[in-house]
Amino acid sequence: MIGVLLSVLSSAWACDALSEPPAAVQMAWVSQVRATVGADAPMQVVRSTELQQLASSRGADVASVLRAIGLVGPHAEPAVEDWKVSFFDVSRDALCRPMAGVAGDVRSGVPICEDNLQDRWRGTRARAWTGCGYLQDVATGARTLDVFRLRWADAVKDGFCLLPIARLLAGRPG
C-alpha cells in the first residue's frame, strides 16, 4: 500500500523530458518595452522557434502568448504595443536551466543554473514556474516552453534583433 502511494506521488511530481537545444541556437527574450537588463544580469529566454510556434498556435493573441510564458496573470489584457522580443544567436554553452536540482548538473545538454542565475520567481511568474526547466501557462496550467537563463553580455556577442511583439504575432519575426 505504501509503495503504491509513493509510486503515485512520485509520478505526479515527475518532470517531463526536456529538449536539447543545438550547439548554436537562436533564443528570444520577451519583455516590456521599457525593460532593460545590466551587462552581467541574466535574462529568462526561450528558443525562438518554439516561441514562434506558440504565437502561431495562439492565434496571434498577445495575452495568450504572455500567459503561456508567465509574463502576465490569467486575466490580464496587455496592450500589444507594450511588449517587445529580443532575438539572440548564441552558443548552447552560454545557457543554463533555471530549475530545481544541483547547480551544474547537465539536463538535456544544458547545466542547471548556479544559485545567482536562478530566477527570483514571484507573483505571476511564480505560477509559471514548474521547477522542471519548462514553463506552464498561468491560465491553464498546461506545459508550454523550455526555459533558460542567459546573461546579457553573452547574448549580445554576435549582436541582436529587437522587434515589437506585434511582428512576432503577425508571423514576421525577422
N, CA, C and O atoms as a DFTB+ gen file, in Angstrom:
696 C
 N C O
     1  1       0.819      -1.194       0.000
     2  2       0.000       0.000       0.000
     3  2       0.864       1.259       0.000
     4  3       0.623       2.170      -0.792
     5  1       1.857       1.321       0.871
     6  2       2.738       2.488       0.939
     7  2       3.526       2.616      -0.365
     8  3       3.725       3.724      -0.864
     9  1       3.975       1.481      -0.917
    10  2       4.704       1.501      -2.184
    11  2       3.862       2.071      -3.310
    12  3       4.358       2.851      -4.123
    13  1       2.590       1.691      -3.366
    14  2       1.693       2.207      -4.397
    15  2       1.505       3.711      -4.226
    16  3       1.541       4.459      -5.203
    17  1       1.305       4.151      -2.992
    18  2       1.135       5.573      -2.715
    19  2       2.376       6.359      -3.118
    20  3       2.261       7.416      -3.739
    21  1       3.564       5.857      -2.773
    22  2       4.796       6.545      -3.153
    23  2       4.955       6.586      -4.667
    24  3       5.412       7.588      -5.216
    25  1       4.586       5.516      -5.336
    26  2       4.669       5.479      -6.795
    27  2       3.742       6.511      -7.423
    28  3       4.134       7.208      -8.359
    29  1       2.524       6.614      -6.920
    30  2       1.563       7.592      -7.439
    31  2       2.058       9.013      -7.185
    32  3       1.994       9.861      -8.075
    33  1       2.551       9.276      -5.972
    34  2       3.038      10.612      -5.638
    35  2       4.248      10.987      -6.475
    36  3       4.335      12.117      -6.957
    37  1       5.192      10.054      -6.661
    38  2       6.390      10.391      -7.427
    39  2       6.058      10.631      -8.894
    40  3       6.675      11.491      -9.523
    41  1       5.102       9.897      -9.457
    42  2       4.744      10.135     -10.854
    43  2       3.998      11.455     -11.010
    44  3       4.100      12.098     -12.055
    45  1       3.254      11.870      -9.996
    46  2       2.542      13.151     -10.064
    47  2       3.527      14.311     -10.033
    48  3       3.249      15.371     -10.594
    49  1       4.672      14.126      -9.387
    50  2       5.663      15.190      -9.275
    51  2       6.794      15.052     -10.277
    52  3       7.715      15.869     -10.280
    53  1       6.745      14.050     -11.116
    54  2       7.809      13.835     -12.089
    55  2       7.780      14.914     -13.163
    56  3       6.724      15.410     -13.557
    57  1       8.955      15.251     -13.610
    58  2       9.066      16.247     -14.673
    59  2       9.024      15.556     -16.027
    60  3       9.449      14.410     -16.172
    61  1       8.502      16.280     -17.019
    62  2       8.527      15.801     -18.398
    63  2       9.945      15.942     -18.945
    64  3      10.775      16.643     -18.367
    65  1      10.211      15.281     -20.048
    66  2      11.507      15.375     -20.708
    67  2      11.735      16.784     -21.241
    68  3      10.791      17.492     -21.593
    69  1      12.991      17.174     -21.293
    70  2      13.383      18.472     -21.833
    71  2      13.989      18.287     -23.216
    72  3      14.561      17.238     -23.513
    73  1      13.864      19.294     -24.053
    74  2      14.501      19.230     -25.370
    75  2      15.948      19.690     -25.247
    76  3      16.284      20.529     -24.411
    77  1      16.787      19.128     -26.090
    78  2      18.188      19.532     -26.107
    79  2      18.395      20.533     -27.236
    80  3      18.211      20.195     -28.405
    81  1      18.773      21.754     -26.898
    82  2      18.988      22.743     -27.964
    83  2      20.243      22.398     -28.767
    84  3      21.157      21.764     -28.241
    85  1      20.294      22.810     -30.033
    86  2      21.502      22.582     -30.830
    87  2      22.676      23.397     -30.277
    88  3      22.489      24.284     -29.444
    89  1      23.879      23.088     -30.748
    90  2      25.086      23.779     -30.268
    91  2      25.013      25.282     -30.508
    92  3      25.475      26.064     -29.677
    93  1      24.436      25.694     -31.636
    94  2      24.192      27.109     -31.934
    95  2      22.680      27.275     -32.044
    96  3      22.023      26.571     -32.811
    97  1      22.139      28.207     -31.275
    98  2      20.684      28.305     -31.170
    99  2      20.254      29.772     -31.100
   100  3      20.977      30.618     -30.575
   101  1      19.074      30.054     -31.632
   102  2      18.527      31.403     -31.508
   103  2      17.555      31.419     -30.338
   104  3      16.633      30.608     -30.266
   105  1      17.777      32.356     -29.425
   106  2      16.945      32.488     -28.236
   107  2      16.163      33.799     -28.318
   108  3      16.539      34.719     -29.045
   109  1      15.066      33.863     -27.556
   110  2      14.229      35.056     -27.542
   111  2      13.963      35.477     -26.099
   112  3      13.665      34.649     -25.238
   113  1      14.076      36.773     -25.856
   114  2      13.733      37.355     -24.560
   115  2      12.517      38.240     -24.789
   116  3      12.593      39.224     -25.524
   117  1      11.410      37.899     -24.170
   118  2      10.179      38.688     -24.259
   119  2      10.127      39.585     -23.027
   120  3      10.275      39.118     -21.898
   121  1       9.917      40.865     -23.256
   122  2       9.907      41.803     -22.130
   123  2       9.053      43.013     -22.468
   124  3       8.676      43.239     -23.618
   125  1       8.763      43.777     -21.435
   126  2       8.054      45.032     -21.653
   127  2       8.975      45.998     -22.389
   128  3      10.197      45.910     -22.266
   129  1       8.400      46.905     -23.140
   130  2       9.173      47.827     -23.966
   131  2      10.213      48.581     -23.146
   132  3      11.334      48.779     -23.615
   133  1       9.875      48.997     -21.960
   134  2      10.796      49.791     -21.144
   135  2      11.778      48.953     -20.324
   136  3      12.639      49.515     -19.646
   137  1      11.670      47.633     -20.370
   138  2      12.550      46.769     -19.578
   139  2      13.969      46.784     -20.138
   140  3      14.179      46.736     -21.350
   141  1      14.933      46.852     -19.230
   142  2      16.344      46.771     -19.584
   143  2      17.003      45.756     -18.655
   144  3      16.411      45.305     -17.675
   145  1      18.222      45.416     -18.984
   146  2      18.960      44.474     -18.159
   147  2      20.428      44.883     -18.175
   148  3      20.938      45.341     -19.198
   149  1      21.104      44.718     -17.046
   150  2      22.522      45.044     -16.961
   151  2      23.377      44.038     -17.714
   152  3      22.922      42.936     -18.020
   153  1      24.609      44.414     -18.010
   154  2      25.501      43.580     -18.822
   155  2      25.706      42.186     -18.240
   156  3      25.784      41.212     -18.989
   157  1      25.793      42.077     -16.921
   158  2      26.054      40.778     -16.303
   159  2      24.781      40.111     -15.780
   160  3      24.837      39.025     -15.202
   161  1      23.649      40.758     -15.983
   162  2      22.393      40.236     -15.453
   163  2      21.840      39.128     -16.353
   164  3      21.969      39.190     -17.575
   165  1      21.224      38.118     -15.740
   166  2      20.621      37.046     -16.540
   167  2      19.211      37.409     -16.988
   168  3      18.478      38.114     -16.294
   169  1      18.856      36.910     -18.161
   170  2      17.509      37.073     -18.704
   171  2      16.867      35.696     -18.779
   172  3      17.560      34.688     -18.916
   173  1      15.560      35.658     -18.689
   174  2      14.819      34.424     -18.920
   175  2      14.524      34.365     -20.412
   176  3      13.875      35.262     -20.951
   177  1      14.994      33.316     -21.088
   178  2      14.829      33.217     -22.531
   179  2      14.225      31.867     -22.915
   180  3      14.268      30.904     -22.149
   181  1      13.665      31.827     -24.117
   182  2      13.111      30.606     -24.698
   183  2      13.643      30.493     -26.121
   184  3      14.110      31.478     -26.693
   185  1      13.573      29.300     -26.690
   186  2      14.005      29.132     -28.074
   187  2      13.065      29.906     -28.992
   188  3      11.844      29.833     -28.850
   189  1      13.638      30.642     -29.923
   190  2      12.816      31.492     -30.786
   191  2      11.873      30.665     -31.656
   192  3      10.736      31.083     -31.878
   193  1      12.299      29.526     -32.148
   194  2      11.413      28.711     -32.986
   195  2      10.200      28.237     -32.194
   196  3       9.085      28.214     -32.716
   197  1      10.414      27.861     -30.945
   198  2       9.299      27.412     -30.108
   199  2       8.362      28.573     -29.777
   200  3       7.146      28.394     -29.725
   201  1       8.922      29.752     -29.557
   202  2       8.092      30.926     -29.293
   203  2       7.246      31.265     -30.523
   204  3       6.066      31.592     -30.394
   205  1       7.840      31.188     -31.698
   206  2       7.099      31.464     -32.934
   207  2       5.965      30.456     -33.121
   208  3       4.863      30.830     -33.524
   209  1       6.230      29.182     -32.831
   210  2       5.192      28.157     -32.935
   211  2       4.076      28.417     -31.930
   212  3       2.897      28.266     -32.250
   213  1       4.451      28.806     -30.716
   214  2       3.463      29.115     -29.685
   215  2       2.586      30.279     -30.137
   216  3       1.361      30.215     -30.031
   217  1       3.215      31.348     -30.645
   218  2       2.456      32.523     -31.102
   219  2       1.488      32.126     -32.213
   220  3       0.345      32.581     -32.232
   221  1       1.935      31.294     -33.124
   222  2       1.081      30.843     -34.223
   223  2      -0.095      30.012     -33.707
   224  3      -1.225      30.161     -34.172
   225  1       0.186      29.138     -32.741
   226  2      -0.874      28.272     -32.207
   227  2      -1.884      29.037     -31.362
   228  3      -3.002      28.564     -31.158
   229  1      -1.506      30.214     -30.867
   230  2      -2.394      31.022     -30.029
   231  2      -3.150      32.067     -30.832
   232  3      -3.746      32.978     -30.257
   233  1      -3.134      31.947     -32.128
   234  2      -3.895      32.878     -32.963
   235  2      -3.428      34.309     -32.857
   236  3      -4.227      35.237     -32.980
   237  1      -2.133      34.497     -32.629
   238  2      -1.554      35.835     -32.541
   239  2      -2.182      36.678     -31.424
   240  3      -2.263      37.900     -31.543
   241  1      -2.619      36.040     -30.358
   242  2      -3.224      36.721     -29.208
   243  2      -2.138      37.030     -28.185
   244  3      -1.631      36.122     -27.526
   245  1      -1.777      38.305     -28.047
   246  2      -0.677      38.687     -27.157
   247  2      -0.922      38.232     -25.725
   248  3       0.009      37.753     -25.078
   249  1      -2.121      38.363     -25.214
   250  2      -2.404      37.956     -23.834
   251  2      -2.184      36.461     -23.658
   252  3      -1.604      36.034     -22.659
   253  1      -2.634      35.670     -24.608
   254  2      -2.463      34.222     -24.528
   255  2      -0.984      33.829     -24.567
   256  3      -0.555      32.954     -23.815
   257  1      -0.217      34.460     -25.423
   258  2       1.223      34.170     -25.510
   259  2       1.917      34.549     -24.207
   260  3       2.717      33.776     -23.680
   261  1       1.615      35.729     -23.688
   262  2       2.270      36.176     -22.453
   263  2       1.859      35.330     -21.253
   264  3       2.671      35.105     -20.356
   265  1       0.623      34.861     -21.219
   266  2       0.192      33.941     -20.150
   267  2       0.938      32.616     -20.250
   268  3       1.314      32.023     -19.238
   269  1       1.143      32.167     -21.465
   270  2       1.795      30.880     -21.685
   271  2       3.236      30.869     -21.198
   272  3       3.774      29.811     -20.872
   273  1       3.863      32.041     -21.147
   274  2       5.243      32.092     -20.659
   275  2       5.348      32.822     -19.316
   276  3       6.442      33.174     -18.876
   277  1       4.211      33.041     -18.680
   278  2       4.193      33.539     -17.317
   279  2       4.497      35.006     -17.130
   280  3       4.902      35.410     -16.040
   281  1       4.316      35.816     -18.150
   282  2       4.636      37.233     -18.008
   283  2       3.459      38.105     -17.600
   284  3       3.653      39.243     -17.171
   285  1       2.252      37.592     -17.728
   286  2       1.071      38.304     -17.238
   287  2       0.158      37.301     -16.541
   288  3       0.270      36.092     -16.744
   289  1      -0.738      37.819     -15.724
   290  2      -1.666      36.970     -14.985
   291  2      -2.752      36.369     -15.859
   292  3      -2.885      36.729     -17.029
   293  1      -3.528      35.453     -15.295
   294  2      -4.525      34.726     -16.069
   295  2      -5.664      35.588     -16.615
   296  3      -6.358      35.174     -17.544
   297  1      -5.862      36.770     -16.054
   298  2      -6.966      37.622     -16.508
   299  2      -6.487      38.935     -17.124
   300  3      -7.302      39.791     -17.467
   301  1      -5.178      39.097     -17.265
   302  2      -4.619      40.336     -17.801
   303  2      -4.942      40.486     -19.282
   304  3      -5.048      39.503     -20.016
   305  1      -5.092      41.716     -19.696
   306  2      -5.310      42.051     -21.108
   307  2      -4.256      43.090     -21.502
   308  3      -4.561      44.279     -21.601
   309  1      -3.022      42.644     -21.724
   310  2      -1.938      43.582     -22.015
   311  2      -2.061      44.191     -23.408
   312  3      -2.609      43.582     -24.327
   313  1      -1.548      45.387     -23.538
   314  2      -1.532      46.065     -24.835
   315  2      -0.341      45.556     -25.638
   316  3       0.778      45.509     -25.128
   317  1      -0.572      45.182     -26.869
   318  2       0.474      44.625     -27.711
   319  2       1.641      45.597     -27.874
   320  3       2.790      45.170     -27.989
   321  1       1.357      46.889     -27.885
   322  2       2.428      47.872     -28.083
   323  2       3.347      48.017     -26.863
   324  3       4.368      48.700     -26.944
   325  1       3.006      47.393     -25.752
   326  2       3.824      47.476     -24.539
   327  2       4.873      46.377     -24.436
   328  3       5.586      46.308     -23.436
   329  1       4.986      45.505     -25.456
   330  2       5.872      44.343     -25.372
   331  2       6.807      44.263     -26.570
   332  3       6.465      44.678     -27.677
   333  1       7.992      43.721     -26.325
   334  2       8.998      43.547     -27.371
   335  2       9.623      42.160     -27.255
   336  3       9.492      41.488     -26.232
   337  1      10.304      41.747     -28.324
   338  2      11.046      40.484     -28.325
   339  2      12.451      40.776     -28.824
   340  3      12.637      41.402     -29.868
   341  1      13.432      40.316     -28.068
   342  2      14.834      40.441     -28.477
   343  2      15.321      39.050     -28.867
   344  3      15.140      38.090     -28.118
   345  1      15.940      38.945     -30.043
   346  2      16.450      37.670     -30.542
   347  2      17.969      37.676     -30.493
   348  3      18.608      38.679     -30.808
   349  1      18.541      36.540     -30.094
   350  2      19.988      36.405     -29.962
   351  2      20.430      35.070     -30.546
   352  3      19.790      34.048     -30.301
   353  1      21.509      35.065     -31.310
   354  2      22.145      33.828     -31.755
   355  2      23.257      33.534     -30.760
   356  3      24.190      34.324     -30.618
   357  1      23.162      32.399     -30.069
   358  2      24.118      32.091     -29.005
   359  2      24.575      30.639     -29.084
   360  3      23.997      29.812     -29.789
   361  1      25.613      30.372     -28.349
   362  2      26.086      29.009     -28.168
   363  2      25.308      28.381     -27.015
   364  3      25.012      29.048     -26.024
   365  1      24.983      27.118     -27.146
   366  2      24.305      26.399     -26.063
   367  2      25.100      26.514     -24.763
   368  3      24.521      26.493     -23.677
   369  1      26.429      26.634     -24.872
   370  2      27.287      26.731     -23.685
   371  2      27.019      27.983     -22.857
   372  3      27.411      28.036     -21.691
   373  1      26.362      28.988     -23.426
   374  2      26.054      30.225     -22.695
   375  2      24.775      30.103     -21.873
   376  3      24.462      30.989     -21.078
   377  1      24.040      29.016     -22.059
   378  2      22.742      28.836     -21.409
   379  2      22.848      28.021     -20.129
   380  3      23.777      27.235     -19.945
   381  1      21.869      28.227     -19.246
   382  2      21.655      27.324     -18.117
   383  2      20.150      27.195     -17.925
   384  3      19.369      28.005     -18.423
   385  1      19.769      26.169     -17.199
   386  2      18.343      25.913     -16.954
   387  2      17.981      26.329     -15.531
   388  3      18.557      25.812     -14.574
   389  1      17.033      27.258     -15.380
   390  2      16.564      27.586     -14.030
   391  2      15.598      26.500     -13.582
   392  3      14.451      26.449     -14.026
   393  1      16.074      25.642     -12.707
   394  2      15.237      24.533     -12.264
   395  2      15.770      23.974     -10.963
   396  3      16.904      24.247     -10.570
   397  1      14.949      23.198     -10.309
   398  2      15.362      22.539      -9.076
   399  2      16.437      21.515      -9.411
   400  3      16.411      20.897     -10.475
   401  1      17.369      21.346      -8.506
   402  2      18.422      20.358      -8.707
   403  2      19.762      20.923      -8.302
   404  3      19.849      22.011      -7.732
   405  1      20.798      20.179      -8.600
   406  2      22.156      20.562      -8.227
   407  2      22.754      21.411      -9.339
   408  3      22.816      20.986     -10.493
   409  1      23.191      22.606      -8.987
   410  2      23.796      23.515      -9.960
   411  2      24.939      22.816     -10.674
   412  3      25.782      22.170     -10.051
   413  1      24.951      22.958     -12.003
   414  2      25.996      22.347     -12.809
   415  2      25.630      20.992     -13.387
   416  3      26.203      20.582     -14.397
   417  1      24.685      20.284     -12.769
   418  2      24.232      19.014     -13.341
   419  2      23.613      19.297     -14.710
   420  3      22.826      20.232     -14.860
   421  1      23.968      18.497     -15.690
   422  2      23.504      18.727     -17.061
   423  2      22.186      18.003     -17.305
   424  3      22.045      16.816     -17.009
   425  1      21.226      18.741     -17.849
   426  2      19.916      18.210     -18.226
   427  2      19.701      18.491     -19.706
   428  3      19.569      19.647     -20.110
   429  1      19.665      17.446     -20.505
   430  2      19.470      17.563     -21.958
   431  2      20.420      18.587     -22.578
   432  3      19.999      19.484     -23.309
   433  1      21.708      18.436     -22.270
   434  2      22.748      19.251     -22.882
   435  2      23.010      20.600     -22.256
   436  3      23.917      21.310     -22.691
   437  1      22.228      20.983     -21.226
   438  2      22.369      22.310     -20.612
   439  2      22.439      22.151     -19.094
   440  3      21.615      21.447     -18.509
   441  1      23.418      22.800     -18.449
   442  2      23.524      22.662     -16.989
   443  2      22.434      23.426     -16.235
   444  3      21.891      24.416     -16.726
   445  1      22.134      22.945     -15.047
   446  2      21.241      23.667     -14.136
   447  2      21.971      24.919     -13.674
   448  3      23.167      24.866     -13.388
   449  1      21.275      26.031     -13.598
   450  2      21.866      27.316     -13.226
   451  2      22.430      27.307     -11.806
   452  3      21.916      26.643     -10.906
   453  1      23.502      28.067     -11.649
   454  2      24.033      28.366     -10.324
   455  2      22.998      29.203      -9.592
   456  3      22.133      29.811     -10.223
   457  1      23.075      29.239      -8.281
   458  2      22.090      29.973      -7.483
   459  2      21.936      31.426      -7.919
   460  3      20.819      31.943      -7.943
   461  1      23.039      32.097      -8.265
   462  2      22.943      33.517      -8.630
   463  2      22.295      33.722     -10.002
   464  3      21.979      34.857     -10.357
   465  1      22.089      32.663     -10.776
   466  2      21.414      32.774     -12.063
   467  2      19.997      32.216     -12.029
   468  3      19.273      32.283     -13.022
   469  1      19.610      31.671     -10.900
   470  2      18.224      31.216     -10.770
   471  2      17.343      32.457     -10.714
   472  3      17.760      33.504     -10.219
   473  1      16.154      32.336     -11.212
   474  2      15.226      33.460     -11.221
   475  2      14.635      33.650      -9.829
   476  3      14.583      32.702      -9.046
   477  1      14.204      34.820      -9.522
   478  2      13.510      35.111      -8.273
   479  2      12.019      35.011      -8.551
   480  3      11.335      36.034      -8.581
   481  1      11.507      33.833      -8.750
   482  2      10.130      33.606      -9.183
   483  2       9.156      34.153      -8.166
   484  3       9.015      33.605      -7.073
   485  1       8.485      35.233      -8.522
   486  2       7.486      35.864      -7.656
   487  2       6.256      36.196      -8.481
   488  3       6.313      36.245      -9.710
   489  1       5.161      36.420      -7.804
   490  2       3.950      36.900      -8.458
   491  2       3.461      35.980      -9.559
   492  3       3.454      34.758      -9.409
   493  1       3.057      36.576     -10.656
   494  2       2.520      35.820     -11.787
   495  2       3.530      34.802     -12.288
   496  3       3.165      33.662     -12.573
   497  1       4.795      35.193     -12.400
   498  2       5.807      34.280     -12.922
   499  2       5.949      33.051     -12.041
   500  3       6.310      31.982     -12.534
   501  1       5.673      33.178     -10.746
   502  2       5.755      32.018      -9.867
   503  2       4.755      30.943     -10.287
   504  3       5.018      29.752     -10.117
   505  1       3.626      31.349     -10.827
   506  2       2.638      30.368     -11.292
   507  2       3.105      29.659     -12.553
   508  3       2.614      28.573     -12.860
   509  1       4.039      30.245     -13.291
   510  2       4.577      29.624     -14.494
   511  2       5.734      28.675     -14.162
   512  3       6.066      27.803     -14.965
   513  1       6.336      28.835     -13.009
   514  2       7.494      28.047     -12.585
   515  2       7.077      26.619     -12.269
   516  3       6.141      26.393     -11.501
   517  1       7.772      25.660     -12.860
   518  2       7.495      24.252     -12.586
   519  2       8.614      23.602     -11.800
   520  3       8.414      22.547     -11.198
   521  1       9.796      24.218     -11.795
   522  2      10.959      23.607     -11.174
   523  2      11.564      22.522     -12.054
   524  3      12.505      21.841     -11.647
   525  1      11.025      22.360     -13.262
   526  2      11.427      21.276     -14.158
   527  2      12.193      21.744     -15.393
   528  3      12.563      20.919     -16.229
   529  1      12.439      23.050     -15.528
   530  2      13.151      23.550     -16.698
   531  2      12.237      23.952     -17.831
   532  3      12.697      24.230     -18.939
   533  1      10.951      23.983     -17.562
   534  2       9.988      24.461     -18.546
   535  2       8.909      25.249     -17.835
   536  3       8.778      25.184     -16.612
   537  1       8.134      25.997     -18.613
   538  2       7.088      26.862     -18.078
   539  2       5.727      26.214     -18.235
   540  3       5.548      25.267     -19.001
   541  1       4.770      26.750     -17.486
   542  2       3.386      26.338     -17.687
   543  2       2.518      27.582     -17.812
   544  3       2.792      28.617     -17.205
   545  1       1.478      27.457     -18.605
   546  2       0.534      28.542     -18.845
   547  2      -0.126      28.911     -17.512
   548  3      -0.640      28.036     -16.815
   549  1      -0.116      30.192     -17.158
   550  2      -0.670      30.614     -15.869
   551  2      -2.189      30.530     -15.833
   552  3      -2.778      30.531     -14.752
   553  1      -2.832      30.459     -16.988
   554  2      -4.297      30.359     -17.027
   555  2      -4.774      28.918     -17.020
   556  3      -5.791      28.603     -16.403
   557  1      -4.034      28.023     -17.716
   558  2      -4.497      26.643     -17.862
   559  2      -3.676      25.623     -17.102
   560  3      -4.153      24.520     -16.837
   561  1      -2.448      25.972     -16.748
   562  2      -1.548      25.024     -16.092
   563  2      -0.880      24.063     -17.060
   564  3      -0.133      23.184     -16.629
   565  1      -1.128      24.206     -18.366
   566  2      -0.532      23.323     -19.367
   567  2       0.949      23.660     -19.565
   568  3       1.348      24.822     -19.498
   569  1       1.743      22.637     -19.805
   570  2       3.160      22.839     -20.098
   571  2       3.286      23.643     -21.382
   572  3       2.534      23.440     -22.336
   573  1       4.261      24.568     -21.392
   574  2       4.491      25.344     -22.603
   575  2       5.936      25.170     -23.077
   576  3       6.256      24.139     -23.668
   577  1       6.806      26.133     -22.839
   578  2       8.142      26.132     -23.429
   579  2       9.238      25.820     -22.424
   580  3       9.128      26.146     -21.243
   581  1      10.306      25.180     -22.914
   582  2      11.503      25.039     -22.097
   583  2      12.038      26.443     -21.845
   584  3      11.966      27.314     -22.712
   585  1      12.573      26.650     -20.650
   586  2      13.058      27.976     -20.267
   587  2      14.537      27.892     -19.916
   588  3      15.012      26.887     -19.388
   589  1      15.254      28.971     -20.222
   590  2      16.690      29.042     -19.984
   591  2      17.022      30.394     -19.384
   592  3      16.204      31.314     -19.403
   593  1      18.219      30.505     -18.856
   594  2      18.757      31.787     -18.408
   595  2      19.990      32.067     -19.249
   596  3      20.736      31.157     -19.609
   597  1      20.190      33.342     -19.554
   598  2      21.273      33.782     -20.414
   599  2      21.693      35.171     -19.962
   600  3      20.853      36.056     -19.798
   601  1      22.974      35.361     -19.764
   602  2      23.480      36.689     -19.385
   603  2      23.488      37.605     -20.614
   604  3      23.822      37.179     -21.720
   605  1      23.117      38.858     -20.400
   606  2      23.062      39.826     -21.488
   607  2      24.404      39.892     -22.228
   608  3      24.428      39.885     -23.459
   609  1      25.512      39.954     -21.495
   610  2      26.832      40.072     -22.130
   611  2      27.106      38.892     -23.060
   612  3      27.708      39.072     -24.118
   613  1      26.677      37.699     -22.688
   614  2      26.851      36.525     -23.549
   615  2      25.879      36.559     -24.722
   616  3      26.202      36.106     -25.819
   617  1      24.704      37.092     -24.486
   618  2      23.664      37.114     -25.512
   619  2      24.023      38.023     -26.683
   620  3      23.719      37.693     -27.830
   621  1      24.654      39.142     -26.421
   622  2      24.861      40.157     -27.460
   623  2      26.214      40.056     -28.159
   624  3      26.551      40.932     -28.955
   625  1      26.986      39.032     -27.890
   626  2      28.313      38.908     -28.517
   627  2      28.245      38.961     -30.035
   628  3      29.128      39.536     -30.672
   629  1      27.222      38.377     -30.616
   630  2      27.069      38.380     -32.073
   631  2      25.939      39.300     -32.522
   632  3      25.410      39.147     -33.623
   633  1      25.574      40.247     -31.676
   634  2      24.503      41.181     -32.000
   635  2      23.142      40.641     -31.594
   636  3      23.026      39.543     -31.049
   637  1      22.128      41.424     -31.868
   638  2      20.768      41.007     -31.544
   639  2      19.787      41.774     -32.411
   640  3      20.129      42.773     -33.043
   641  1      18.571      41.282     -32.422
   642  2      17.495      41.906     -33.184
   643  2      16.357      42.196     -32.220
   644  3      15.912      41.305     -31.497
   645  1      15.897      43.404     -32.206
   646  2      14.822      43.826     -31.316
   647  2      13.601      44.176     -32.157
   648  3      13.679      45.003     -33.066
   649  1      12.462      43.534     -31.845
   650  2      11.236      43.759     -32.603
   651  2      10.051      43.961     -31.682
   652  3      10.024      43.415     -30.579
   653  1       9.074      44.736     -32.118
   654  2       7.821      44.780     -31.360
   655  2       7.180      43.388     -31.402
   656  3       7.280      42.694     -32.414
   657  1       6.537      42.983     -30.334
   658  2       5.926      41.659     -30.312
   659  2       4.862      41.509     -31.396
   660  3       4.549      40.392     -31.809
   661  1       4.311      42.615     -31.852
   662  2       3.317      42.564     -32.929
   663  2       3.889      41.904     -34.178
   664  3       3.158      41.223     -34.896
   665  1       5.183      42.088     -34.456
   666  2       5.819      41.446     -35.618
   667  2       5.842      39.933     -35.444
   668  3       5.586      39.194     -36.394
   669  1       6.148      39.469     -34.235
   670  2       6.134      38.034     -33.959
   671  2       4.719      37.476     -34.118
   672  3       4.520      36.420     -34.718
   673  1       3.757      38.190     -33.581
   674  2       2.359      37.735     -33.632
   675  2       1.817      37.722     -35.061
   676  3       0.925      36.939     -35.385
   677  1       2.356      38.582     -35.901
   678  2       1.923      38.631     -37.297
   679  2       2.616      37.570     -38.156
   680  3       2.354      37.448     -39.352
   681  1       3.513      36.801     -37.512
   682  2       4.224      35.756     -38.252
   683  2       5.390      36.278     -39.049
   684  3       5.851      35.624     -39.984
   685  1       5.879      37.468     -38.683
   686  2       7.018      38.083     -39.378
   687  2       8.084      38.439     -38.361
   688  3       8.337      39.624     -38.138
   689  1       8.731      37.441     -37.726
   690  2       9.701      37.770     -36.680
   691  2      10.995      38.359     -37.200
   692  3      11.679      39.056     -36.451
   693  1      11.356      38.119     -38.422
   694  2      12.644      38.600     -38.896
   695  2      12.552      39.617     -39.966
   696  3      13.576      40.099     -40.449
